[in-house]
Amino acid sequence: MAMENESSVTEFILVGFTDQSQLQLPLFFLFLLNYVVTVVGNLSFINLICLNSHLHTPMYFFTFNLSFIDLCQSLVITPKMLMNFVSEKNIISFTECMTQLVFFCFFAHSECYVLTAMAYDRYVAICQLLVYTVTMSPQVCSLLMFGSYVMGFAGAMVHTGYMVRLSFCDSNIINHYKCDIFPLYQLSCSSTYASELVDSIIVITIVIISSSIIFISYVLILSSVLHISSALGWSKTFSTCGSHIVTVGLFYGSGLFTHLKTSPSGSMGQGKFFSVFYTNIVPMLNPFIYSLRNKDVKCALKKTLKRIAY
């Protein structure tokens, strides 16, 4: 795909999360706290999995990659967002903007695929337990992750490739705290029809395929669980799948509301609100979702703390 750009715009100005000056400092400290908790939480969870051999299982292999993606997503988005709260004019070059966009799309798409692979893993663990170690072998898990990253990168390159082909020759003010697809479309002085069509096809395809696999996996899991009479079996199944269900709900729910178009006056403000939940809150919550009610993680944490103490 030829990537030609005849834009006269060489840099953009990010409006930020809000233009109300009295909120800038409080929001800076709020999102700084969010950033620290996200980085420390995900790094700690990654190290915990690496340092404890009993967590070297397919489920935690996928969870490790989920934390890695959340960490990277935060590193891509939040630092520039924090700068916007303390600087008068937050300027981002065209190249930096496209770089942020491609990494944002890459990690967002990859997370969709990782969550899908995790649903399949839970299905095999519960419904195909006797062949679990064979079906979810290290080679299969690695292949699933490799495929997730490759497809995520391909989707991101298509999104950004079509964006680079657009011309920006008038306003350079992005009404957002990051370089996002729809705010950039609003600034383009060339036709965005083809780009929006391709973006819609990619997003709809990813969402339909991944959500269908997740839905079918849990329908089969539920069908299998209904035949379990013991309360212990129900409890074990819920503890195994509960965290993933919550993560999927938060990720897809916030993503859906982020891209819903409401009235022109309220859509951008509403979009930014849900986008913050999608890019900042969910990556912060995921390590806690997978650890607070998880006995394996709690046990690993105790062992690791004992090693550090002694």
N, C-alpha and C positions, 0 to 999 in steps of 0.2 A: 504494500500500500504506500503510495507516494504521500509524504507528509509535507505539504507546502503551505506556508502561512505568509500572507501579505499584510499582516496587521501593522498599523501605525502605533498601536499601543505596545510599549515595551515593559510596562509595569502596572500593577493593580494596587488599589487601596482597599484594604479589608475594613469594613465598617465595624465588625466585631459583634459580640453577642448583644450588646445594648449601646445606645448612644446617650444614655442618661449618666451624666458625669458623677452624680452622687453615689452611684452604684458601682463605679469602676473599681475602687479600692477594696470594698467588701467582697466583690466577686473575684478579684484577683487572689485574695487569701483563701477564698472558698475553693477555687479551682486549683490553686497551688496545693492545698491539702488533698484534694482529689487526686492530683498528679502523683504526689508522694506516696499516698496509700496504694494507688494503682501499680506504680513501679515496684515498690517494696513488696506488696502482696503477691504480684505475679512472679517476681524474681525469687522470692522465698519459696513459692509453690514449685517452681521449676527446679530449684536446688534441692528441695525436699524429695522430689521424685528421683533426681539423679543420685542422691546419697543413700537411698534406702532400696535395697535390692527387692524387697517384697512388693514394692510398687512398680517393678519392671514388668508390667502386664499390658495387654493391648488397651484396656480401658484408660490406664494412666499414661500410656504412650500418646493417645489422642488428647487427653487432658493436658499433657505437657505442651503439645503443639497449640492447643487452644490458648493456653496462658502465654505462650511465645507470641502468637498473633495479637492478642490483646495488649501485650507489652509494647510491641512494635507500633500498633495502631495509636497508642497513647503518645509514643515518642514522635510520631509523624504529625499529630494534630495539636496537642496541648501546648508545647513550648511557644509556638507562634500565637496561639490564643492568649496565653499569659502576657506576651509582649504587647498585645493589643490593649490590654487593660491599663498599662503604665506608660504607653507612648502616645503622643498627640496624633500621629499619622502612621498607621501600620502599613508600610509599603512592602509588597512582595513582587519580585520580578516575574516576567512571563515564564521564564524557565523554571524558577522555583515553584511557581503556581502549578505548572504542568507536572512537575516532579512530585509535589504533594498529592496531586490528583491521582497519578498513576499508582502511588503506594497506598493511598486510601482505598482505591478500587481493588487493588491486589489483595489487601488484607481482608476487606469486607467479603469479597467473593470466596477467598480461601476459607474463611470462617464458616460460610454456608456449607461448603463441601466437607469440612471437618465435622461439623455438627451432624451432617448426613451419615458420614462414616461411623460416628459414635452411635447413632441410632441402629445402624446395621450390626455393630458390635454387640449392643445390648440384646438385639433379637437373637443372634447366634448364641450368646451366653445363656439365655433363658430357654429358648425353644430348641436349640441344637447343641445342648450341653455336652453330649458324648463325643461330638466331633469338633468341639470349640477350639482346642489347641491346634488341630490340623487346619481348620477353616481360617482361623485368625492367627496364622503363623507369623513370625517376625517379617518374613518376606512379603506376605500379603499386606500386613499393616504398613510396611514401608512403601509398598506400591500404592496403597490407597492415599497415603500422605503425599507422595511424590505427584500423583495425579491431581490431588487437591491444589497443590501449589502451582503446577503447570497450567491447569485450567483457570485458576485465579489470575495468574500472570497474563494468560492469553486474553481473558475478558478485560482486564485492566488496560492492556495495550490497545485493544479495539476502541474502548471508551476514549482513551487519551488521544489515540490516532485521529479519530474523527473530530475531537475538540481542537487539535492543533491545526487542522485544515480550515477552521473557521477564521473569519476576519474580525478583528476588534479595532474599530477606528473612531469611536465616539467617546462614550463614557468609559472610565476605567475603575469605577467604584463598585466593588462587590459587596452586596448587602448580606454579608455572612461573616463568620469568624474563620472560615477556611475556604479554600478553592473547591467548590462543589459544582456538580454538573449543571443543575438547573439555574443557579444564580449566574453562571457564566453564559448560558444560553441567552439570558435576558440582555446581556451586554453585546452580543454579536450583531454586527451590521450586515452579515450575510445570512442566507437561508440556513436554518437549523433543522429543516424537515428530515433530511436523510439521517442526520446524526441522532435526532430524537427517536426516529423509527428504529434504527439499529440498537440504540440504548434500551428502548422498550422491549425489543425482541430478546436481547441478552438477559435483561433483568427478569422478564416474565418466564423465560425458559429455565433460568437457574432456580427461581422460586418454585415453579411448578414441579420440576424434577426433584429437587431436594425435599420440598415439603411432602410430595407424594411418597417418596421413599421413607421419610420419617413417619408419616401417617400410617402407611402399610405396616411398617416394622412394629409400631405400637398396637395396631389392631391385632396382629398375630401374637404379640406379647400378652395382650389382654385376654385373647382367646385361650392362650396356654395357662395363664394365671387363674382363670375361672375354674380350671380343673384342680386347682390346689385347694385342699380343704383346711390345711393348717394355718393358723395365724402367723406362725413363724415364717412360712413360705411367702405369705402376703407381705409381711414386714420386710423381708430380705429383698423381694422384688421392688418394693417401693423405694427402699434405700439405694438400690442399684440404679433405678431409672429416674427417681424424683429430681435429682440435681440436673440431669440432662433435660428433663421436661421444662423445668423452671428456666434454664438457660435459653432453650429454644424459644420459649414464650417471650422472654425479655428481648431477645435478639430480633426475632421476626416481628414482634409487636411494635417495638420502637422504630424498626426499619420501615414498617408499613405506614405508620403515622407520619414519619418523616417525609415520605413521598406522596402522601395524600394531598391533593390540591383542593383548597377551600376557596373562600372569597379572595380576590386579588389583594385587598388591603390587609387581611389577616394571615394569609398563607405563609408569607416569609417569616413573620415572627413566630408563628406556630411551628413552622418547619425547623427553625433554629432551636426552639425549645426541645422538640423531640429528637433533633439531631444531637444535642448535648447528651441526652439520655443514651443515645445509640453509640456515640463515640467516647463518652467520658464515664458515664455511670455504670453501664454494663461491663466494660473491662475491669472496673474497680470491684464490682460485686462477684464476678465469676470465681476468683480464688476462695472467697468465703462460702459461696454456694456449694463448692465441691469439697469443703473441708469441715464445716461446722457440724454436720450430721454424719460424718464419715469416720468410722472407727479405724480404718486402715491409716488414714491421714493423721488422725489424732495420735495413734500409736507411733507413727513415723516421726511426728513432731516431738513427742516425748523422748524418743531415742536420740534424736538429733540434738535436742537441748542438753541431754545428759552428756553426750560426747563433748559438747562445747564447754559445759561446766567442769568436766573432769579431764 
